[in-house]
């Protein structure tokens, strides 16, 4: 299931969402782009739990596949929980993440206002990084991507607009079609996939930071109760009701 768009009006211009997308794209174009700078950026600005917590020896080589590797000990490790949110591993990675943010971010920003929304996004990203680190504190694999923070946006959306309809692309083998589904169904399905993917990785490394996604989503669902602006949310719900 892949979200294409939502049937949820937006009252505010999503300045915060535009800003976050722009920062991610600029980070990709100016800092990452292609090899060898891509691997260098992942090693220096990605979150490596074992390096962050001092559990890995300085100078150790960490293989990344395709004859590429990281040498531990030269990255700004205490900044990596933040910097890793703006790094990605490929064009497909960043495009997929930014698409999810584009679909769900504007309506969450509508309920918070621009400044609160950006602070909320960063808080969810940090919660995602902490979760992944706690689950596998000795991992030597760099974690990069905005998925944890965007998971927080999705968790907030599920709390704020559970019945909003999401136009979703469904692919089951040769069966391909689009259909609207409630947000709680689409986002609940996504969260279930993260849990099913994350359980086998407990205590071990994986190519996908499932627990960052889980931690970000859970943080977003909880923190939205703190960051929401009741007046803005009421205006949004009134506008949505008028369109039904």
Secondary structure, DSSP 8 states (H G I E B T S, - for coil): -EEEEE-----S--HHHHHHHHHHHHHIIIIISSTTHHHHHHHHHSB-HHHHTT-S-TT-EEEEETTEEEETT-S-GGGHHHHGGG--SSHHHHHHHHHHHHHHHHHHHHTT-HHHHHHHHHHHHHHHHHHHHHHTTT--S-B--SHHHHHHHHHHHHHH-TT-EEEEEEEETTEEEEEEEEHHHHHHHHHHHHHHHHHTTTTS--SS-HHHHHHHHHHHHHHHHHH--HHHHHHHHHHHHHH-
